[in-house]
Amino acid sequence: MQPFKFFVITDTHYFAKSLSAKGKPYEEFMDFEQKCFAETPYINDAVFDYLAKQTQTDTILIAGDLSFNGEKASHEEFVQLLNKLKDAGKDVYVVTAGHDMEQNPFEYTEEGRQAVEGVGFFDLYDYYKDFGYDKAISFYRENLSYVAQLTEGLRLLVLCNDSEERKNIAYTDELLAWAKEQMDKAKADGQMMIAMEHYPVLPGQPVLTLIPDARQKESKKLYTLLADNGVHLIFTGHMHNQSINYIDTEKGNRLYDITTGAIIADPAFIRHVSITDGRAEIKSI
């Protein structure tokens, strides 16, 4: 496989410029909010402008929580940003996550918190079909998961652990069987395979083992399946932290979990990844 480079960003949490984020109730909300809110579209504008101008790679992975809280207006505006990357010649691969599906989305006006229109889980396909799903060589629609050929010799397995009914679920046996089939096909075709999902598979720091929502449910089942079937890198987000961890399975196979910080929170990082002869070099920007 020829050297291949790509960017990874995550947790863009885009909040539409057409929605409102102001007033005393908004300020009180922000006293306890870890991520930026009103500023998110402008931060995204700057990051996407940076990515569009980069010449070392045309591939960008975005690991979930694309919108602030599933607002329809936020998805509509965020797709416009993605289209600017596409117009600049970039190939974008997304996975959606819990903050992208309707869960009482809101805005803040001078009068207080107001409900706004949201987006259902399967509606997300229509918004993001041109950013990964359209390139799928295999697509698992029930969970909006897919496999794409990034370049000759390298495939991407994208896993979404949401469903129409609820978010952040343990993967079903059916989805895991589909993933196993895709890994078998990659090996048979002589392809290296890497993975992306929103939730970390491994806790970023030891204290995060105490937080149930800090990682993929039934993560041992997933990391064992991946590592024992030739997938040794997974790119994740969700926890708004910056970490690289690894674990060895009972069979002695290793999985690295590369978690990237949110661009609209602290630490605000993106990753630049270069894969050469099965070795990954990962830089933080």
N, C-alpha and C positions, 0 to 999 in steps of 0.2 A: 504494500500500500504506500502510495506517495504521502509525504507529510501533509497533514490536513489541520487547518486552524479554524476556530470558531469562537464567538463570544457567548457568554451565558449571563443573562440578567434575570431577576426574579422580583416578585412582590412589587410590581409597579403601582398597584392600588390607585389607578387613575380615577380622579373625581372630576366630573365634567365642568368646564368653564361656564356652561349654561345653567348650572345649578348654583345654589346659594350656600355660602359658608361664612356667616357673619352674625353679629349680635352677641348680647351678653350670654345667652344659653350656649352659644358656640364656644365662647371663651371659657366658660365653666367646663364644658366637655373636654376642651383641649388641655385643661389642667391635669387630666389623667389619661391622655392619649399619647401612646409612644411614637406614632408615626405622624408625619405631616398630613394635612387635610386640604386646606384651601390652596396650598402651594403645589400639590401633586401634579397638576397638568403642566406647570411651568418647569418643574424638575424633569418630567418625562420629555418635554420638548427639548431640553438641553441634552439629555442622554441620547435621545434618538437622533438629534442633529449630529452628535459626536459619532455615533455608530454609522450613520449614513456616509460620513466623510472618510471612514477608515478604508484603507486599501489592502490590508494584509489578509482580509477574509471577507467573503460575502455571506457567511452563514451565522445566524443568530438564534440561540435557544432562549425561550422565555418560560420559566418554571412556575407559572401559576400566580393566582391572585392578581389578575390583570386589572380589575376594577376595585374601587374602594369598598363597595358593599352590594354589588349586583345591580346598580342603577342602569336602566336602559340607556339614558343619555350618556353615561360614562362609556359604555361599550361602543356606542355609535361614534363618539369622538376618538376613542382609542383605536378603533379600526382605521380611522383616517390617518393616524400616526403610523400604523403598520403599513398602510398603503404608500406612505412617503418612503419608507424603507424599501418596499417592493419596487417603487419607481426608481430608486437609486441602485437597483440591481441586486438587492439583498434577498436571500432565502431565509424566511422566518418560520420557526417551528414552535408552536405554543402548546402548553397543556393548561387546561382550566382548573380552578380549585374552588374551595368553599365560598370565598368572597365574590365569586363571579356569578353565583346563582342567587335567585331572589331570596332574601332573608330580611324582610322589613327594611328595605333601603330608605334612606332619608336625606334631607338637607336641613340646613339651619337658616332661618330668616330672623329678622328682628323680633318676630312674634314667637319664635321658638322652633322646636324640632317639628318638621313636616314630612309626611310620607311622600315618596315619589314612586314612579313606575319602575318595576324591576324586570328581570329576565329569568325565565325558567331554564332548567338544565338543558333540555334538548334544543332550546332556542339558541344556545351557544354555538351549536354547529353552524347555523346560518351566518353568524357573525364572523366566525374564525375558519370557515371552510377553505379559505385561500392561504392559510398560514399553518400548513402541516397536513391537515386532513386531505387536501387535494393532491398531496405527494405520496399518500399512503400506498404501500404495496400490500398492506393488510390492515383492516380497520375493524375494531370491536366496538360497534356503535352503542351498545348498552351502557358502556362506561366512557365513551369518547376517547378510547385508547387506540394507538396505531403504531405501525412500523414504517419508517421511511429510509430510503437509501441516501445518506448524506453525500457520499462520494464513492468512487470505486474502491471496494474493499471495506467500507465502514457503514454500518446500519445503526439507526437510532430506534430504540424501543421506548415509546412514550406511554406511561401508565397514569390513568386518572382514577382516583379512589372515591369519586362521587357517583351518585346515581340520581335518578329522577326523584326518589323518595327522600334521600338524606345524603349528607356529606361526610367525608372522612370515615369511610367504612373499611372493614377488613375485606380484602379481595376475595371474590367468590372462587370456588373451585373451577368454575367454567372459565373465568377470566385467566386464572393461573394456568389452566390447561392450554388456552390459546397462546399465552406468553411462552410456555414451554415449547409449543409447536413452532413459534417464530424463532426461538433460540436454536432449535434443532435445524431449521431451514438455513439459518445463518451459518452454522457450522458446516452443513452439507455443501453450502455454496462458497465456502472458504472466506467468509466475511467475519471481521471483527464486529462485535456489537457492544454499544454503550446504551445507557438508559437514562431517562429523566422522569421524575414525578415531583409533585409539589412538596409532600411531606418528607422530612428526613427519615431514612431507614434506621439510622443510628443516632442516639442523643448527641447533640453538639458538645455538651459539657456534662460531667457526671451528675450535677444537680438536676439536669433536665430529665433524668430517669424518674423523677418524682412527679412530673407533669404529664398526665395521660395524653394530652393533645400535642405534645412536643414531637411525636414521631408517628410513623405509619402504624396502624393497628395490626397486631399479629406480625410484627416486622420480621421476626426470625424466620417465619415461613417464606417471606419474600426474599430476604437476603440469602437464604440457603438455596432457594431455587435459582436465583440469578448467578451467584458465585459458582455453584456446582454445575452450571450449564454454560459457563464461558463468558458471563458478563461480569466484569470486574470494576466498572466505573458507573456510578449513578450520580446525576446532578439534581440537587434538591434546593428548596427554599423554605418558606413558611415561618421559621423561627426568627427571622431578621437578625441572624448572627452569621459569623464568618468562621467556618470550621472545616477541617478535613479529618475524617476518622476512618478507621478500617476495622474489619472483623474477619476472623478465619472460621470457616465452617468446620463441622466435625470431620469432614473429608479432607481438610487442609487447604481449601480454596478460599481466596481472599476477595472481599468486596470493599472498595473505597467509596465512601459517601462524601461528596463535595457539596457542602451547603454554602450558599452565597447570600450575603446580606441584602436587605431591601434597598432599592435605590432611593426610596422616599423616607428612610429612617436612618438610624445610626446603629451599626456601621453601614455607610452607603458605598457599596462596592459593586463592581462588575468583574467577571472573570474573563481572561483570555486563555484559551486552551489550545495547545498544539500537540497532535498525536503523530508520532513517528515510530514505525516498526514496533507497535504495541506498547510504546512508552508515552506517557502523558506528561507534558510540562504545563503547569497551571500557574498563571500570574494573576495577581489582584490589582485592580485599577481603581 
